[in-house]
């Protein structure tokens, strides 16, 4: 089975300039995702889709394929992910006679993603022929039923009957995409025009392992997690409570 990993790595970024090449504990952010993709025993082709020659050169130095520079018209801040996926698939079909069965999108902004989670998403999709997509999700921490919206300079509860949900145990379970795992059949994309399709299988990821880098503070959080989390947990478990 042909399993393709696409790493979308645009050169520009508004929140963090040159985000994908920013250092995180001494390594460019994109390197974490490249290393995970290369460590997978299930993925048999890795493509970095970028409009940046600097990112392309770095990716090639890590023995990852960069067969093109992404066109500018699909490399803008408002460009859709579907456009870059279709561009990659069309290029590989025309120039390499390669058509994947399964595609996984690995955004460089998820440096805490593990190869175990990545391979689990692929196996989950392969073992469930009825699923159209496997999506990495985490349970919401701040539940939407407790949210307010602004209306006429005052706050209005998002749920008219929100007071009945004063106990968290009564909340229905909500999930949000972590940004780390999007694994889907190529046929899902062709049939529905999107990566999700009608039957999205959840892959639950611990909220502590789902940092999505979008701001300098996110980068700081990820660095502190990588540097200090294991040491903190060892101390926490062994610490005597007074």
C-alpha positions in Angstrom: 0.0 0.0 0.0 1.3 3.5 -0.9 1.3 5.8 2.0 2.3 9.4 1.5 3.2 12.0 4.1 3.0 15.6 3.0 4.7 18.2 5.2 3.3 21.6 4.3 6.0 24.3 5.2 5.3 27.7 3.9 8.1 30.2 4.1 6.0 33.1 5.4 4.1 33.4 8.7 2.4 36.3 10.4 2.4 35.1 14.0 6.1 34.0 14.0 8.2 35.2 11.1 10.0 32.2 9.4 8.2 30.0 11.8 9.1 26.6 10.3 12.8 27.3 10.6 12.7 28.8 14.1 14.9 27.0 16.6 13.2 24.8 19.2 15.7 23.4 21.7 18.4 23.9 19.1 16.6 22.4 16.1 14.5 24.0 13.4 10.8 23.5 14.1 10.3 21.5 10.9 13.0 19.0 11.8 10.8 17.5 14.5 8.2 16.6 12.0 10.7 15.4 9.4 12.3 13.1 12.0 8.9 11.6 13.0 7.9 11.0 9.4 11.3 9.3 8.7 10.9 7.1 11.8 7.6 5.7 10.6 7.8 2.1 9.3 4.5 2.6 7.5 5.1 5.7 5.5 6.9 5.0 2.2 7.1 8.4 0.7 7.7 11.9 2.3 7.2 15.2 0.5 7.9 18.6 1.8 5.7 21.2 0.0 7.2 24.6 0.4 7.7 27.9 -1.4 10.9 28.6 0.4 14.3 27.7 -1.1 15.8 27.8 2.4 13.3 25.2 3.8 13.7 23.1 0.6 17.5 23.0 1.0 17.2 22.1 4.7 14.7 19.4 4.0 16.9 17.9 1.3 19.8 17.9 3.7 17.7 15.7 5.9 17.2 13.3 3.0 13.6 14.2 2.4 12.1 14.7 -1.1 11.3 18.2 -2.3 10.5 17.7 -5.9 9.2 21.2 -6.5 8.8 24.7 -5.1 5.1 25.3 -4.4 3.6 28.0 -6.7 3.1 31.4 -5.1 -0.7 31.4 -5.8 -1.2 28.5 -3.3 1.4 29.7 -0.8 -0.4 32.7 0.6 -1.6 33.0 4.2 -5.2 32.4 3.1 -4.4 29.6 0.7 -6.3 26.4 1.4 -4.6 23.1 2.5 -6.7 21.3 -0.2 -5.0 23.3 -2.9 -1.5 22.2 -1.8 -2.6 18.6 -1.4 -4.1 18.5 -4.9 -1.0 20.2 -6.3 1.3 17.6 -4.7 -0.8 14.6 -5.8 -1.1 15.9 -9.4 2.6 16.6 -9.6 3.5 13.1 -8.3 1.0 11.5 -10.7 2.3 13.4 -13.8 6.1 13.4 -13.0 6.6 10.2 -11.0 3.6 8.1 -12.0 2.8 7.8 -8.2 -0.7 7.7 -6.8 -1.0 7.2 -3.0 -3.6 5.1 -1.3 -3.4 6.9 2.0 -2.2 10.5 2.7 -1.2 12.0 6.0 -0.7 15.7 6.5 2.0 16.5 9.1 2.1 20.1 10.0 5.5 21.3 11.3 3.6 23.3 14.0 3.1 20.1 16.0 6.6 19.2 17.3 5.3 17.0 20.1 3.7 14.5 17.8 5.2 11.0 18.2 5.8 8.3 15.6 3.6 6.1 17.8 0.6 8.4 17.3 1.3 8.8 13.6 1.5 5.1 12.9 -1.5 4.5 15.1 -3.5 6.8 12.8 -2.4 4.9 9.7 -3.2 1.5 11.2 -6.6 2.8 12.4 -7.5 3.9 8.9 -6.3 0.7 7.3 -8.1 -1.5 9.8 -11.4 0.3 9.4 -12.4 0.3 5.8 -15.5 2.3 6.5 -13.7 5.3 8.0 -13.0 8.1 5.6 -10.4 9.9 7.8 -8.6 9.6 11.1 -8.4 12.9 12.9 -6.2 13.7 15.9 -8.3 15.3 18.6 -8.2 16.2 22.3 -11.1 16.8 24.7 -11.9 20.5 25.1 -10.6 22.0 28.4 -12.8 25.1 28.4 -16.2 23.8 27.4 -18.2 25.8 24.9 -21.3 25.6 27.0 -19.6 27.8 29.5 -18.7 30.5 26.9 -20.3 33.9 26.4 -20.7 36.1 23.4 -20.8 39.8 23.3 -24.1 41.4 22.3 -25.0 45.1 22.7 -22.0 45.6 25.0 -23.2 42.8 27.4 -22.4 39.1 27.7 -24.9 36.6 26.5 -24.5 32.9 27.3 -23.7 30.7 24.3 -26.4 28.3 25.6 -29.8 29.7 26.6 -30.1 26.9 29.2 -26.5 27.1 30.3 -27.3 27.2 34.0 -28.4 23.6 33.9 -24.8 22.7 33.0 -23.2 24.0 36.2 -21.7 20.6 36.8 -19.0 19.4 34.3 -20.3 15.9 34.7 -23.4 17.0 32.8 -21.5 18.3 29.8 -21.7 16.4 26.5 -18.2 15.5 25.3 -16.6 17.9 22.8 -13.4 17.5 20.9 -11.2 19.8 18.9 -8.6 19.0 16.2 -5.1 19.2 17.6 -3.5 19.9 14.2 -1.1 17.1 14.6 -2.8 14.2 12.7 -4.8 14.3 9.5 -4.8 10.8 7.9 -7.2 10.0 5.1 -7.8 7.9 2.0 -6.9 9.4 -1.4 -10.4 8.2 -2.5 -11.9 10.4 0.3 -10.4 13.5 -1.3 -11.4 12.5 -4.8 -15.0 11.6 -3.8 -15.8 14.4 -1.3 -13.4 17.2 -2.3 -12.1 17.4 1.3 -9.9 15.3 3.6 -12.6 14.4 6.1 -15.5 12.7 4.3 -18.6 11.6 6.2 -17.0 9.1 8.7 -14.3 10.7 10.7 -12.6 8.4 13.2 -11.2 10.2 16.3 -7.7 9.5 17.5 -7.6 10.8 21.1 -4.4 12.7 22.0 -3.5 13.9 25.4 -4.1 17.7 25.6 -0.6 18.1 27.1 0.9 16.6 24.0 -1.0 18.7 21.5 0.7 22.1 21.4 0.1 23.8 18.0 2.7 26.5 17.4 1.1 29.7 16.4 2.7 32.3 18.6 6.0 33.0 20.4 4.3 31.8 23.6 3.4 28.5 22.0 7.0 28.1 21.1 8.0 28.9 24.7 5.5 26.3 26.0 6.9 23.6 23.7 10.5 24.4 24.6 9.7 24.2 28.3 7.8 20.9 27.8 10.7 19.3 25.9 13.3 20.5 28.3 11.6 20.1 31.6 8.5 17.9 31.6 10.2 14.6 32.4 12.3 16.1 35.1 9.3 17.8 36.6 7.2 14.6 36.6 10.0 12.6 38.2 10.2 15.2 41.0 6.5 15.5 41.3 6.1 11.7 41.7 8.8 11.4 44.3 8.1 14.6 46.2 6.8 14.1 49.8 3.7 16.1 50.6 4.0 18.1 53.9 
